[in-house]
Amino acid sequence: MVLPASEPVSAADADAQKKIVNRLRRAQGQLGALIATVETGAGCRDVVHQLAAVSKALDRAGFLVISEAMKECLINPDAEGSPQSDEIEKLFLSLA
């Protein structure tokens, strides 16, 4: 969940944001390993394994973002800017 810098961040939101950033950093590290794998001329199998790891890490980050949006939708359904269920469904399907 990406929060505007001007709004105070609750402990739950800060924890969720930390988890998302950690997953993205993991994906970043795996992407670096993938680039190194390609640059060293590694075989197809190694490249595909690294690609799968990067893809999975990004998917997990995306699903975590959507999960946090779903929680917000359930807790505060009428809040301004709160994602609506049809929007969350479209976001989820874009990752699936």
C-alpha angles and dihedrals in degrees: 000000000000112000128199111254092232095062123079113252118228120221090253092050092047090050092049092047090050091052092050092049091048091053091048091049089051089052089048090054092048090049089054089052090049092052090049090049092054093043092054091053095246119177127271093258093057093046093050092048090053091046090052091050092051092046093049093048091052092046091052091052091049093049090049090053090050091046090055090048090052091052090050090049091053096044098042108018095161098043115123110258092014109142115252121229094249090053091049090050091053091049091049092049091050088063097040 
